[in-house]
């Protein structure tokens, strides 16, 4: 009986791990890769995860000063658009909101001083109708690329 | 008959696990609440990301700073570590040391720390997650320096994410605080041989933002654990020091340069005096010594 319980528990855990793992590396897919990143490297704080459409997923990252960043936002087909906001973690002021930019999926920016910021991602799925709450679960990815600001001048 | 029932039960569970995973976790409404707890965030939930030690060191090790193996923790601590918390903390310290050696292309040292990481991750139950991606490749390319460099670089950049995505965020919070202290230790000590000490001090200030994430992530998972009380107290002192000494000017502004590109300017912070720096160095050295002496 004990063996059965252990086996059952292991299988349940395996199922959950498999579900979690389905979004692993989603941010490395082509859909998530911003254009013109030849001089850029992938940033370790890029992230993929399972989210619920229409609910906001927030995560705090550190952006280093003196670096250019390019960001690609992605989700699964049929779940676009995705709203993406960059927020100052110190005072919650909004640095960027792609709602003001027709929900573009890529953006580039430069940070002068190192700072903590919040990335807010909401899969809006505006053309999707959900049969039930679980139908709204979907992979979302934030691919971040960075490079040192090139020196200019002679 | 009993055996048949057992087999049927196993088959049914396997089938349900496969169906569940293949459907991407989409199940009927009655199961929704329990599934939400692990991998779907509630609206107000927030995740804190940890910059990798290699990323932080690439900021900290400004031009002209020379490599010194004296900044790294001695190897073989992992052999004395028995408790999970000690293994996790030492793993973090070694993550940083590995990244430091790798940054300066010290392949022998990198390989030694990599082996220690391999052993510790295996002991902590996350070795298999990292095995196919890195450790197997390392073992297969021991005589191929270029491949080793590529594996080390890949590992430095992506190991954290691999651990997070495997559902081991709590473990990573412990690993992370060890790494954060070691990176601070390397950064502060590197000032003494920096070509431009002011620039090096500025990078220590940059590390306050990094420490903010590592600290808050550690506290989120461990603040109520009695076994981490002393460590929590000590790292809280460092966190408060940064908050007190490095008040921000709150002068950020966003300048739109062109379509789809902008600059976040401003965000100046106060500077650290020599006395402040000495105080920070003392606090970090104290925590770091306790970490590698397995005193927490």
Contacts between the chains, C-beta under 8 A, distances in Angstrom:
chain1	res1	chain2	res2	distance
A	4	B	6	6.8
A	4	B	9	6.7
A	7	B	10	6.4
A	7	B	13	7.5
A	8	B	9	7.6
A	8	B	13	5.8
A	11	B	10	7.9
A	11	B	13	4.4
A	11	B	14	6.3
A	11	B	16	7.9
A	11	B	17	5.0
A	12	B	13	7.6
A	12	B	17	7.3
A	14	B	17	5.6
A	15	B	16	7.2
A	15	B	17	3.8
A	15	B	18	8.0
A	15	B	20	4.6
A	15	B	21	5.5
A	16	B	38	6.0
A	16	B	39	7.8
A	16	B	167	7.9
A	17	B	166	7.3
A	17	B	167	6.4
A	18	B	17	7.2
A	18	B	20	7.7
A	18	B	21	3.5
A	19	B	20	6.7
A	19	B	21	5.5
A	19	B	24	6.9
A	19	B	25	4.1
A	19	B	35	7.7
A	19	B	39	6.6
A	20	B	38	6.7
A	20	B	39	4.8
A	20	B	165	7.2
A	20	B	166	7.6
A	20	B	167	5.4
A	21	B	165	6.9
A	21	B	166	7.2
A	22	B	21	7.2
A	22	B	24	5.7
A	22	B	25	7.5
A	23	B	165	7.5
A	24	B	165	4.5
A	24	B	166	7.9
A	25	B	165	7.7
A	41	B	157	7.7
A	42	B	157	6.6
A	43	B	55	7.2
A	44	B	51	6.2
A	44	B	52	4.0
A	44	B	54	7.7
A	44	B	55	5.3
A	44	B	157	5.3
A	44	B	158	6.9
A	44	B	160	6.1
A	44	B	161	6.6
A	45	B	49	4.2
A	45	B	50	7.7
A	45	B	51	6.1
A	46	B	161	7.1
A	47	B	47	7.8
A	47	B	49	6.6
A	47	B	161	7.3
A	47	B	164	8.0
A	48	B	165	6.9
A	49	B	39	6.8
A	49	B	41	7.7
A	49	B	165	7.7
A	50	B	24	7.9
A	50	B	25	6.7
A	50	B	39	4.6
A	50	B	40	5.7
A	51	B	40	6.4
A	51	B	41	6.6
A	52	B	36	7.7
A	52	B	40	5.2
A	52	B	41	7.7
A	55	B	40	7.9
A	55	B	41	7.2
A	55	B	42	7.4
A	55	B	43	5.1
A	56	B	43	5.6
A	57	B	41	5.0
A	57	B	45	7.9
A	57	B	47	7.8
A	58	B	41	7.8
A	58	B	45	7.4
A	58	B	46	4.5
A	58	B	47	7.3
A	59	B	46	6.4
A	59	B	47	4.2
A	59	B	48	7.0
A	59	B	49	5.6
A	60	B	46	6.4
A	60	B	47	7.3
A	60	B	48	4.8
A	60	B	49	6.4
A	60	B	213	6.1
A	60	B	216	7.7
A	61	B	49	4.8
A	61	B	51	7.8
A	61	B	213	7.6
A	62	B	49	7.6
A	62	B	51	5.1
A	62	B	209	5.0
A	62	B	210	5.3
A	62	B	212	7.6
A	62	B	213	5.6
A	63	B	264	7.8
A	64	B	51	7.9
A	64	B	55	7.6
A	64	B	59	5.2
A	64	B	206	6.6
A	65	B	206	6.6
A	65	B	267	7.7
A	88	B	252	6.1
A	90	B	248	6.1
A	90	B	250	6.8
A	91	B	250	6.3
A	93	B	252	7.4
A	95	B	252	7.6
A	95	B	254	5.3
A	95	B	262	7.8
A	95	B	264	5.5
A	96	B	254	7.0
A	96	B	262	6.6
A	101	B	260	7.4
A	104	B	260	6.4
A	106	B	260	6.9
A	107	B	260	5.6
A	107	B	261	7.6
A	107	B	262	7.9
A	108	B	260	6.0
A	108	B	261	4.5
A	109	B	261	6.3
A	109	B	262	4.9
A	109	B	263	6.5
A	109	B	264	6.4
A	110	B	257	7.9
A	110	B	261	7.7
A	110	B	262	7.7
A	110	B	263	4.4
A	110	B	264	7.2
A	111	B	263	7.7
A	111	B	264	5.0
A	112	B	263	6.7
A	112	B	264	6.6
A	112	B	265	4.8
A	112	B	266	7.0
A	112	B	267	6.8
A	113	B	266	7.0
A	113	B	267	3.9
A	113	B	268	6.5
A	113	B	269	7.4
A	114	B	59	7.5
A	114	B	205	7.9
A	114	B	206	4.1
A	114	B	209	4.9
A	114	B	210	7.9
A	114	B	267	7.9
A	115	B	209	6.0
A	115	B	252	7.6
A	115	B	264	7.4
A	115	B	267	5.2
A	116	B	209	5.1
A	116	B	212	5.6
A	116	B	213	6.7
A	118	B	46	7.4
A	132	B	28	7.2
A	132	B	29	4.9
A	132	B	32	7.5
A	133	B	29	6.3
A	133	B	32	5.0
A	134	B	25	7.2
A	134	B	26	4.8
A	134	B	27	5.5
A	134	B	28	7.2
A	134	B	29	6.8
A	134	B	31	7.5
A	134	B	32	5.0
A	134	B	35	7.1
A	135	B	26	5.8
A	137	B	24	6.7
A	137	B	25	5.7
A	137	B	26	6.2
A	137	B	40	6.2
